[in-house]
Amino acid sequence: VFPTVPEGSMLPCLLMTSILSDATKGRVLTVGSDIINKPDTGLYYDRYLREVIGVLETDPHFREKLQAANTEDIKNGHLSKELDLVSHHVRTQLDELKRQEVSRLRMLLKAKLDSLQMDHASLLKQFEHLDPHNQNTFEARDLELLISTATKDLENYDAERHEEFKRYEMLKEHERREYLKGLDQEKREREEKRMQELIEKHRQHPKINAPGSVAQLREVWEETDGLDPQEFNPKTFFKLHDTNEDGVLDEQELEALFTKELEKVYDPKNEEDDMMEMEEERLRMREHVMKNVDTNKDRLVTLKEFIKSTEKKEFTNPKDWEPMYTEEELQRFEAELRDKEEELKRRAETLRQEQELLKERGKALEAQKQEYKQAVLEMSQRQKELQAADRQPPAGPNGELQFQPETHKPEGKHT
């Protein structure tokens, strides 16, 4: 499962891009409202992050500072200092949220580590999104840690997602090759031919323009906007596709520009077209444009940045679109899979040998148990025979039974 791509925002910060997209659009959010229902960022502290931001947005002073904040103010902790000026009611809510989060983390640790008899308080230090030294109140340090940790974690999402998808693609190719190896020659040749036909069919599509290039934008201008490609104007194009009219192109507005290109290659009705590949391509295209256009790295494209990008050489002469993985990477991946398979085989063999040993020991124990039962049975039989012999009357010289007269004790004399 790949992480959800954060939504766009007016605020020039990745954290605010993912969480605070409504903060600059005049809507006050509270805990339990839209901010909680936005797509999950994938962070293990996602709900805590959303609830904290939701509570902070209810404070007019903090909200005003939030709207005026820039990237550096947020990342260097200046915004966190404004926490001291929020209302008592807001601080009380934040304190309760932190206590709930600490309690949640303790429960997670308890479920995993109770058997190890470890100190849960010290283990809380491994969570970077809150201050573990103060577990009862929400302070400026907590907001600073929450923002910095979320920003760092979200910035790593793209790289992690790409690596995960690359492994998905390589595993798919590896399984295809292994499947072919298991067929006889005739079936393998027939299946290889069928697969090659699907690959060729997938490749037979109109030329894909590099994302963000003049050719790609002109195609959108002509086919989506219905305008004359010879009259392409970057400024007009920008305003046409700034659909919410906030003065910037966010990630969703950029990704919408690539739909026409992706439809050239992918059709959900075709066996040869993998829709997971299509979504990965969409994200790669967006990241490619952001890398070349978003000069201040706030994940938003301003009109100035957009116009400047059209003046670069890459705009008219873009580089070729690179494959998702190389043959060398696939070979390394397959070698890694083989190593893991060999390790699993070794473990399976070890378990098999241990199982055989346990079976042999079980047989030996069962044999000993049977011997013991037999010995107990024989001993019991012997005891019965001895007891029976003790109860027989004594025999005479010729084997006849002799009965002894009963003897009576003399009664005591009465005085």
C-alpha positions, -999 to 999 in steps of 0.1 A, spaced: 0 0 0 15 33 -10 12 65 12 -15 90 3 -2 121 -14 -8 152 8 -32 178 -5 -21 212 -17 -22 244 2 -15 281 1 11 278 29 47 273 16 55 244 38 51 206 33 34 202 67 9 229 60 5 215 24 -7 182 38 -27 194 68 -36 231 66 -50 235 31 -82 251 45 -63 275 68 -59 302 42 -93 299 26 -113 315 54 -127 283 70 -122 277 107 -117 240 115 -123 223 148 -114 188 161 -137 163 145 -144 185 114 -130 183 79 -94 183 90 -99 149 106 -115 136 74 -88 146 49 -68 118 33 -45 101 58 -9 113 55 3 78 64 21 90 96 16 69 126 7 101 146 -16 114 118 -47 119 139 -27 136 167 -12 160 141 -46 168 126 -62 174 160 -35 197 172 -37 218 141 -75 218 142 -74 231 178 -48 257 170 -69 271 141 -97 279 165 -75 306 181 -77 339 162 -42 351 171 -25 318 161 -46 317 129 -35 351 119 2 343 125 -3 310 106 -16 328 75 13 352 76 40 325 82 65 315 56 85 284 52 114 295 74 91 307 102 75 273 103 106 251 100 129 271 123 103 271 152 93 308 151 57 298 147 59 275 178 67 305 200 32 319 193 18 291 213 24 311 245 -2 337 233 -31 314 226 -61 313 248 -63 292 280 -92 272 265 -70 262 235 -41 253 258 -63 231 279 -75 213 248 -39 208 236 -29 195 270 -56 169 268 -47 159 233 -11 153 244 -21 132 274 -43 111 250 -14 107 226 10 97 254 -15 72 267 -20 58 232 18 53 227 21 37 262 -6 12 252 13 4 220 45 -1 239 27 -21 266 13 -45 240 47 -51 226 72 -48 254 55 -59 287 72 -92 286 106 -75 284 100 -56 317 113 -24 302 108 12 313 79 26 292 88 62 301 123 58 286 108 41 255 86 71 248 118 90 239 120 71 206 89 90 194 102 123 179 68 141 175 64 151 211 85 160 242 87 128 263 101 147 293 68 165 298 39 140 294 11 162 308 11 196 291 14 208 255 42 233 252 60 253 225 85 225 223 58 200 215 46 221 186 81 226 173 88 188 174 55 180 158 60 203 129 97 194 123 91 157 125 60 157 103 78 179 77 108 155 77 87 124 75 65 137 47 95 148 27 108 112 28 75 98 15 82 103 -22 115 85 -20 101 56 0 71 53 -22 92 52 -54 115 25 -39 85 4 -29 69 7 -63 102 -1 -80 104 -33 -59 68 -41 -69 77 -37 -106 109 -58 -103 90 -85 -84 64 -86 -111 91 -91 -137 109 -117 -116 77 -137 -112 71 -135 -149 105 -150 -156 102 -177 -130 68 -186 -144 83 -191 -179 111 -212 -164 86 -237 -151 70 -243 -185 81 -269 -211 98 -255 -242 66 -254 -264 44 -238 -238 72 -213 -228 77 -202 -264 39 -198 -268 36 -178 -236 67 -156 -244 51 -148 -277 19 -138 -261 36 -117 -235 57 -100 -261 26 -91 -281 11 -75 -250 43 -55 -244 43 -43 -280 7 -34 -278 13 -14 -247 42 4 -265 20 13 -295 7 46 -283 11 83 -293 43 100 -283 46 109 -246 57 145 -241 80 152 -212 59 166 -183 61 204 -181 76 208 -216 62 232 -241 49 203 -262 30 188 -233 15 221 -222 6 231 -257 -12 198 -261 -33 205 -230 -39 240 -243 -52 227 -276 -70 194 -266 -83 202 -231 -87 240 -232 -97 241 -269 -74 269 -278 -51 275 -308 -16 259 -300 0 287 -320 -14 312 -296 0 294 -265 6 319 -237 22 307 -204 5 334 -182 -29 326 -196 -23 289 -193 -13 293 -156 -45 313 -148 -67 287 -167 -53 259 -146 -52 277 -113 -87 263 -107 -92 276 -72 -78 310 -81 -54 311 -52 -25 324 -72 -5 291 -72 -6 257 -88 -7 230 -61 1 193 -66 -34 183 -76 -37 211 -102 -4 200 -116 -13 163 -117 -45 172 -136 -23 185 -164 -9 150 -170 -42 131 -175 -41 135 -213 -5 121 -215 -14 91 -193 -45 83 -213 -22 78 -243 -5 48 -225 -30 34 -200 -65 20 -204 -81 1 -175 -98 -22 -200 -65 -35 -214 -48 -65 -199 -13 -51 -206 -19 -18 -188 -12 -17 -151 -31 10 -133 -6 11 -105 20 20 -130 -2 48 -143 -6 64 -109 32 61 -103 38 78 -136 14 106 -126 34 112 -94 67 110 -112 55 136 -137 44 159 -109 77 155 -90 96 161 -123 78 194 -128 82 204 -92 119 197 -93 124 220 -123 99 247 -115 94 250 -78 125 270 -69 118 276 -32 108 239 -26 74 247 -10 55 223 -33 36 251 -48 42 268 -82 37 306 -83 31 325 -116 67 339 -114 82 304 -110 61 291 -139 70 319 -163 107 315 -154 106 278 -161 93 285 -196 125 304 -203 148 275 -196 164 253 -222 146 222 -208 112 237 -216 118 233 -253 144 205 -253 135 182 -224 155 151 -216 142 117 -224 118 101 -198 139 76 -178 126 40 -170 115 31 -135 143 6 -131 173 -6 -150 183 -42 -159 212 -40 -135 188 -30 -107 165 -59 -116 195 -84 -115 205 -71 -81 169 -75 -69 167 -110 -82 200 -119 -65 185 -105 -33 154 -127 -38 176 -157 -44 195 -151 -12 163 -148 7 149 -180 -9 181 -199 0 179 -186 36 143 -198 38 153 -232 24 181 -235 50 157 -226 78 131 -251 64 157 -278 63 168 -270 98 132 -272 110 127 -305 91 157 -320 108 146 -308 142 111 -322 135 126 -356 126 147 -355 158 116 -348 178 98 -377 161 126 -401 170 127 -388 206 89 -392 207 92 -428 195 119 -436 221 98 -420 248 67 -440 237 88 -472 238 100 -464 273 64 -457 283 53 -490 271 81 -508 289 72 -490 321 36 -499 317 45 -535 312 68 -535 342 41 -520 363 15 -545 351 39 -574 358 46 -560 393 9 -556 400 2 -592 389 30 -605 411 17 -586 441 -18 -601 435 -3 -636 434 16 -630 467 -15 -616 483 -36 -646 472 -9 -670 485 -10 -652 519 -48 -657 522 -46 -696 516 -49 -719 547 -17 -740 555 -16 -774 538 -9 -808 555 18 -833 546 -4 -847 519 -16 -813 506 -49 -814 526 -60 -781 541 -55 -777 578 -78 -754 597 -67 -739 630 -93 -737 657 -100 -702 668 -85 -692 701 -103 -669 724 -86 -646 748 -97 -652 784 -120 -626 797 -106 -603 823 -116 -609 859 -139 -584 874 -130 -571 908 
